[in-house]
Amino acid sequence: MQKHPAIRSWLFVPGNRPERFDKACASGADAVILDLEDAVPPADKPTAREQVVQWLMTLSPATSTPVYVRINAASTPSFDEDVAALAGLSQLGGLVVPKTEDAATLARIVQGAAPSLRLVPLIETAQAFAVLSEIATAPRVDRLMFGTIDFQLDIGIEGDADELLYFRSQLTLASRIAGIAAPVDGVTTVLDDPALIEAATRRARALGFRGKLCIHPRQVAPVHAAFAWRDDEIAWAERVVAAANASAGAALALDGKMIDAPVIAKAIEILASR
């Protein structure tokens, strides 16, 4: 498995609001996505694209927040223009590709692209799940994102919890098999309920997700809280590692439970990532 950067929060910013770009990078989000798709009316897309490119061209190499751009879908007239304008920019962390439904679309994007460009396909349709392994293993794909709202509409599902359990699990499995980073969960539309946002993020984390899309800076803190290990989890890990070190390789039990190699590995992971 290759090593991937830990990006917990991915903050969307409308591509036609350049006055917000710098603020988004200073918001505390781990990554920023300048959005040329849903956030921008069709008539404003050419201007938004130009504003995004101009801002990226002035982006300092010292900027610590990775910047991605969500381009328009391959089925739209703006797709080719977006790719031509953005794929060659070395300042760009990557392109978020909406409505990804095949690996061929991703191959088109990387032709002539900057060597550093990464692709993040948004999985939003039933067709995408039919070829999920091909998408996950396509060149330059760094991780998968789950477009939960569009997917619910496409497949006729109502609900974001157990209703999507099967599909979230598929994304986690496909990512692991492909050797790419763990997937990123879709947005929570509520803005002013930190407890709900944290709970939704913890549910995704329990299913193997390691990031979440955000639509407002207020969502960043509860997302980060959900991906942080709790004090009791850290204390448990410390006890497990201490017991394992003291056992010198012998079988051991802690709190009435058997502690074996996978449990010890989990404890070590917790302590290494806190």
LOMAR-133234 format. One record per residue (C-alpha): x, y, z; residue number from 1. Coordinates in Angstrom, 2 decimals, padded with zeros to 5 digits. Layout:
N
+---------+---------+---------+-----+
!       x !       y !       z ! pos !
+---------+---------+---------+-----+
!       X !       Y !       Z ! NUM !
...
+---------+---------+---------+-----+
***
This chain:
274
+---------+---------+---------+-----+
!       x !       y !       z ! pos !
+---------+---------+---------+-----+
!  000.00 !  000.00 !  000.00 !   1 !
!  001.31 !  003.42 ! -000.90 !   2 !
!  001.28 !  006.28 !  001.58 !   3 !
! -001.29 !  009.05 !  001.11 !   4 !
! -001.68 !  012.42 !  002.83 !   5 !
! -004.31 !  012.54 !  005.55 !   6 !
! -006.92 !  015.04 !  004.35 !   7 !
! -009.93 !  014.96 !  006.63 !   8 !
! -011.91 !  018.00 !  005.49 !   9 !
! -012.46 !  019.06 !  001.87 !  10 !
! -014.09 !  022.50 !  001.72 !  11 !
! -016.06 !  023.53 ! -001.38 !  12 !
! -015.83 !  027.16 ! -002.52 !  13 !
! -017.87 !  028.53 ! -005.46 !  14 !
! -015.57 !  029.13 ! -008.41 !  15 !
! -017.31 !  032.41 ! -009.19 !  16 !
! -016.47 !  033.87 ! -005.76 !  17 !
! -012.72 !  034.58 ! -005.97 !  18 !
! -012.90 !  036.85 ! -002.93 !  19 !
! -013.47 !  033.69 ! -000.89 !  20 !
! -010.52 !  031.65 ! -002.18 !  21 !
! -007.89 !  032.96 !  000.24 !  22 !
! -010.36 !  032.86 !  003.13 !  23 !
! -011.08 !  029.21 !  002.39 !  24 !
! -007.37 !  028.38 !  002.49 !  25 !
! -007.16 !  030.09 !  005.89 !  26 !
! -010.29 !  028.38 !  007.27 !  27 !
! -008.50 !  025.42 !  008.81 !  28 !
! -009.77 !  022.94 !  006.22 !  29 !
! -007.23 !  020.34 !  005.15 !  30 !
! -008.00 !  020.91 !  001.44 !  31 !
! -010.00 !  023.38 ! -000.62 !  32 !
! -012.08 !  022.55 ! -003.71 !  33 !
! -012.80 !  025.45 ! -006.05 !  34 !
! -016.11 !  024.43 ! -007.62 !  35 !
! -016.85 !  025.05 ! -011.28 !  36 !
! -019.78 !  022.63 ! -011.40 !  37 !
! -022.91 !  022.84 ! -009.23 !  38 !
! -022.02 !  026.11 ! -007.49 !  39 !
! -021.73 !  028.10 ! -010.73 !  40 !
! -024.66 !  029.02 ! -013.01 !  41 !
! -024.12 !  027.98 ! -016.66 !  42 !
! -023.78 !  031.56 ! -017.90 !  43 !
! -021.03 !  032.26 ! -015.35 !  44 !
! -018.88 !  029.20 ! -016.00 !  45 !
! -016.40 !  030.77 ! -018.50 !  46 !
! -015.74 !  033.71 ! -016.19 !  47 !
! -015.45 !  031.46 ! -013.14 !  48 !
! -012.95 !  029.23 ! -014.94 !  49 !
! -010.84 !  032.25 ! -015.85 !  50 !
! -010.95 !  033.56 ! -012.28 !  51 !
! -009.90 !  030.18 ! -010.89 !  52 !
! -006.99 !  029.89 ! -013.32 !  53 !
! -005.80 !  033.43 ! -012.61 !  54 !
! -005.87 !  032.83 ! -008.86 !  55 !
! -004.05 !  029.51 ! -009.16 !  56 !
! -001.34 !  031.13 ! -011.25 !  57 !
! -000.57 !  033.49 ! -008.37 !  58 !
! -000.73 !  030.77 ! -005.72 !  59 !
!  002.43 !  030.72 ! -003.65 !  60 !
!  004.37 !  027.44 ! -003.43 !  61 !
!  004.45 !  028.08 !  000.32 !  62 !
!  000.66 !  027.68 !  000.55 !  63 !
!  000.20 !  024.67 !  002.79 !  64 !
! -003.45 !  023.95 !  001.92 !  65 !
! -003.83 !  021.72 ! -001.14 !  66 !
! -006.17 !  023.25 ! -003.73 !  67 !
! -008.33 !  021.11 ! -006.02 !  68 !
! -010.87 !  022.13 ! -008.65 !  69 !
! -014.14 !  020.36 ! -009.33 !  70 !
! -014.56 !  020.57 ! -013.06 !  71 !
! -017.77 !  020.04 ! -015.00 !  72 !
! -018.90 !  016.55 ! -015.97 !  73 !
! -017.76 !  014.90 ! -019.19 !  74 !
! -021.30 !  015.07 ! -020.55 !  75 !
! -021.30 !  018.90 ! -020.47 !  76 !
! -019.90 !  021.43 ! -022.98 !  77 !
! -017.62 !  022.86 ! -020.27 !  78 !
! -015.66 !  019.66 ! -019.65 !  79 !
! -013.07 !  020.02 ! -022.41 !  80 !
! -012.57 !  023.72 ! -021.66 !  81 !
! -012.04 !  023.00 ! -017.97 !  82 !
! -009.51 !  020.26 ! -018.66 !  83 !
! -007.61 !  022.34 ! -021.20 !  84 !
! -007.37 !  025.30 ! -018.84 !  85 !
! -006.48 !  023.42 ! -015.64 !  86 !
! -004.82 !  020.05 ! -016.20 !  87 !
! -001.42 !  021.56 ! -016.98 !  88 !
! -001.20 !  023.74 ! -013.87 !  89 !
!  001.44 !  022.51 ! -011.44 !  90 !
! -000.06 !  024.69 ! -008.68 !  91 !
! -003.12 !  022.47 ! -008.64 !  92 !
! -003.35 !  019.56 ! -006.24 !  93 !
! -005.81 !  017.73 ! -008.44 !  94 !
! -009.11 !  017.68 ! -010.25 !  95 !
! -012.34 !  016.44 ! -008.72 !  96 !
! -014.23 !  014.76 ! -011.56 !  97 !
! -018.02 !  014.72 ! -011.08 !  98 !
! -020.34 !  012.04 ! -012.46 !  99 !
! -017.39 !  009.76 ! -013.23 ! 100 !
! -018.73 !  006.64 ! -014.92 ! 101 !
! -015.74 !  005.14 ! -016.72 ! 102 !
! -011.96 !  005.03 ! -016.70 ! 103 !
! -011.76 !  006.36 ! -020.27 ! 104 !
! -012.88 !  009.82 ! -019.14 ! 105 !
! -010.08 !  009.90 ! -016.58 ! 106 !
! -007.55 !  008.81 ! -019.22 ! 107 !
! -008.62 !  011.75 ! -021.41 ! 108 !
! -007.91 !  014.17 ! -018.59 ! 109 !
! -004.36 !  013.03 ! -017.86 ! 110 !
! -003.20 !  013.19 ! -021.48 ! 111 !
! -000.81 !  016.12 ! -021.52 ! 112 !
! -001.52 !  016.95 ! -017.88 ! 113 !
!  001.08 !  018.16 ! -015.40 ! 114 !
!  002.99 !  015.18 ! -013.90 ! 115 !
!  001.83 !  016.16 ! -010.43 ! 116 !
! -001.88 !  016.24 ! -011.27 ! 117 !
! -004.03 !  013.84 ! -009.26 ! 118 !
! -007.61 !  012.80 ! -010.01 ! 119 !
! -010.40 !  012.39 ! -007.49 ! 120 !
! -013.46 !  010.81 ! -009.13 ! 121 !
! -016.85 !  011.61 ! -007.64 ! 122 !
! -018.98 !  008.48 ! -007.52 ! 123 !
! -022.55 !  009.69 ! -007.99 ! 124 !
! -024.42 !  007.19 ! -010.16 ! 125 !
! -025.38 !  003.53 ! -010.31 ! 126 !
! -023.30 !  003.15 ! -013.48 ! 127 !
! -020.18 !  004.24 ! -011.58 ! 128 !
! -020.62 !  001.39 ! -009.10 ! 129 !
! -020.91 ! -001.06 ! -011.99 ! 130 !
! -017.30 ! -000.26 ! -013.00 ! 131 !
! -015.97 !  000.91 ! -009.63 ! 132 !
! -012.79 ! -001.18 ! -009.72 ! 133 !
! -011.87 !  000.22 ! -013.15 ! 134 !
! -012.32 !  003.77 ! -011.90 ! 135 !
! -010.35 !  003.12 ! -008.71 ! 136 !
! -007.39 !  001.65 ! -010.61 ! 137 !
! -007.28 !  004.25 ! -013.39 ! 138 !
! -003.98 !  006.21 ! -013.71 ! 139 !
! -003.53 !  009.20 ! -011.39 ! 140 !
! -006.57 !  008.37 ! -009.24 ! 141 !
! -005.69 !  009.31 ! -005.66 ! 142 !
! -008.96 !  008.49 ! -003.91 ! 143 !
! -012.70 !  008.22 ! -004.45 ! 144 !
! -015.39 !  010.62 ! -003.26 ! 145 !
! -019.00 !  009.66 ! -002.66 ! 146 !
! -021.53 !  012.13 ! -004.07 ! 147 !
! -024.27 !  010.97 ! -001.75 ! 148 !
! -026.98 !  013.49 ! -002.68 ! 149 !
! -026.75 !  012.95 ! -006.43 ! 150 !
! -026.48 !  009.21 ! -005.92 ! 151 !
! -029.66 !  009.07 ! -003.85 ! 152 !
! -031.46 !  010.91 ! -006.63 ! 153 !
! -030.03 !  008.67 ! -009.35 ! 154 !
! -030.96 !  005.39 ! -007.71 ! 155 !
! -034.16 !  006.44 ! -005.91 ! 156 !
! -032.92 !  005.96 ! -002.35 ! 157 !
! -034.25 !  008.15 !  000.45 ! 158 !
! -031.89 !  008.55 !  003.38 ! 159 !
! -028.19 !  008.94 !  004.11 ! 160 !
! -027.61 !  006.39 !  006.88 ! 161 !
! -028.25 !  002.65 !  006.61 ! 162 !
! -029.77 !  003.26 !  003.19 ! 163 !
! -026.24 !  003.88 !  001.83 ! 164 !
! -024.37 !  001.34 !  003.97 ! 165 !
! -023.90 ! -001.13 !  001.10 ! 166 !
! -022.54 !  001.52 ! -001.24 ! 167 !
! -020.19 !  003.14 !  001.28 ! 168 !
! -018.75 ! -000.30 !  002.03 ! 169 !
! -018.13 ! -000.89 ! -001.67 ! 170 !
! -016.13 !  002.33 ! -001.89 ! 171 !
! -013.97 !  001.33 !  001.07 ! 172 !
! -013.33 ! -002.13 ! -000.35 ! 173 !
! -012.55 ! -000.90 ! -003.87 ! 174 !
! -010.13 !  001.70 ! -002.50 ! 175 !
! -008.29 ! -000.86 ! -000.40 ! 176 !
! -007.96 ! -003.32 ! -003.28 ! 177 !
! -006.74 ! -000.59 ! -005.64 ! 178 !
! -004.16 !  000.61 ! -003.11 ! 179 !
! -005.45 !  004.18 ! -003.11 ! 180 !
! -006.34 !  006.39 ! -000.17 ! 181 !
! -009.49 !  005.71 !  001.85 ! 182 !
! -012.62 !  007.30 !  000.38 ! 183 !
! -014.15 !  010.68 !  001.19 ! 184 !
! -017.78 !  010.89 !  002.30 ! 185 !
! -020.39 !  013.24 !  000.85 ! 186 !
! -021.69 !  016.47 !  002.31 ! 187 !
! -024.00 !  016.95 !  005.25 ! 188 !
! -026.37 !  019.75 !  004.28 ! 189 !
! -026.96 !  020.95 !  007.87 ! 190 !
! -024.72 !  023.88 !  008.76 ! 191 !
! -025.51 !  024.76 !  012.36 ! 192 !
! -025.65 !  021.40 !  014.14 ! 193 !
! -022.06 !  020.40 !  015.01 ! 194 !
! -023.21 !  017.29 !  016.86 ! 195 !
! -025.10 !  016.00 !  013.83 ! 196 !
! -022.17 !  016.73 !  011.51 ! 197 !
! -019.75 !  014.97 !  013.86 ! 198 !
! -022.07 !  011.97 !  014.20 ! 199 !
! -022.44 !  011.65 !  010.42 ! 200 !
! -018.68 !  011.84 !  010.02 ! 201 !
! -018.06 !  009.25 !  012.74 ! 202 !
! -020.47 !  006.91 !  010.97 ! 203 !
! -018.47 !  007.30 !  007.77 ! 204 !
! -015.21 !  006.81 !  009.66 ! 205 !
! -016.55 !  003.56 !  011.13 ! 206 !
! -017.13 !  002.35 !  007.57 ! 207 !
! -013.55 !  003.03 !  006.54 ! 208 !
! -013.82 !  006.60 !  005.22 ! 209 !
! -011.07 !  009.02 !  006.19 ! 210 !
! -012.38 !  012.32 !  004.83 ! 211 !
! -015.57 !  014.32 !  004.35 ! 212 !
! -016.77 !  017.00 !  001.96 ! 213 !
! -017.76 !  020.30 !  003.59 ! 214 !
! -019.91 !  023.10 !  002.19 ! 215 !
! -019.20 !  025.70 !  004.89 ! 216 !
! -016.22 !  026.51 !  007.12 ! 217 !
! -018.40 !  025.90 !  010.19 ! 218 !
! -018.45 !  022.22 !  009.29 ! 219 !
! -014.67 !  021.82 !  009.45 ! 220 !
! -014.27 !  021.65 !  013.23 ! 221 !
! -016.86 !  018.89 !  013.84 ! 222 !
! -015.42 !  016.89 !  010.94 ! 223 !
! -011.95 !  017.10 !  012.46 ! 224 !
! -013.35 !  016.16 !  015.85 ! 225 !
! -014.92 !  013.04 !  014.37 ! 226 !
! -011.64 !  011.89 !  012.86 ! 227 !
! -009.67 !  012.57 !  016.06 ! 228 !
! -009.19 !  009.74 !  018.51 ! 229 !
! -011.11 !  010.24 !  021.76 ! 230 !
! -009.29 !  010.31 !  025.09 ! 231 !
! -010.69 !  006.91 !  026.05 ! 232 !
! -009.53 !  005.42 !  022.72 ! 233 !
! -006.01 !  006.77 !  023.27 ! 234 !
! -005.96 !  005.49 !  026.85 ! 235 !
! -007.07 !  002.04 !  025.65 ! 236 !
! -004.34 !  001.99 !  023.00 ! 237 !
! -001.68 !  002.95 !  025.53 ! 238 !
! -002.77 !  000.10 !  027.82 ! 239 !
! -002.77 ! -002.40 !  024.95 ! 240 !
!  000.72 ! -001.44 !  023.80 ! 241 !
!  002.05 ! -001.48 !  027.36 ! 242 !
!  000.56 ! -004.92 !  027.97 ! 243 !
!  001.96 ! -006.23 !  024.68 ! 244 !
!  005.44 ! -004.93 !  025.50 ! 245 !
!  005.30 ! -006.50 !  028.93 ! 246 !
!  004.17 ! -009.88 !  027.60 ! 247 !
!  007.30 ! -010.34 !  025.46 ! 248 !
!  005.31 ! -012.06 !  022.73 ! 249 !
!  003.23 ! -014.32 !  024.96 ! 250 !
! -000.56 ! -014.54 !  024.63 ! 251 !
! -002.33 ! -011.97 !  026.78 ! 252 !
! -005.73 ! -010.72 !  027.83 ! 253 !
! -006.86 ! -007.22 !  028.80 ! 254 !
! -010.17 ! -006.36 !  030.44 ! 255 !
! -011.27 ! -009.93 !  029.91 ! 256 !
! -010.60 ! -009.85 !  026.16 ! 257 !
! -007.94 ! -011.62 !  024.14 ! 258 !
! -005.33 ! -009.28 !  022.68 ! 259 !
! -003.79 ! -010.55 !  019.45 ! 260 !
! -001.70 ! -009.08 !  016.63 ! 261 !
! -004.51 ! -007.16 !  014.81 ! 262 !
! -005.63 ! -005.54 !  018.07 ! 263 !
! -002.07 ! -004.52 !  018.90 ! 264 !
! -001.62 ! -003.12 !  015.38 ! 265 !
! -004.78 ! -001.05 !  015.81 ! 266 !
! -003.51 !  000.33 !  019.10 ! 267 !
! -000.18 !  001.26 !  017.53 ! 268 !
! -002.04 !  002.99 !  014.66 ! 269 !
! -004.07 !  005.07 !  017.14 ! 270 !
! -001.00 !  006.21 !  019.04 ! 271 !
!  000.90 !  007.01 !  015.84 ! 272 !
! -001.87 !  009.19 !  014.38 ! 273 !
! -003.07 !  011.15 !  017.39 ! 274 !
+---------+---------+---------+-----+
***
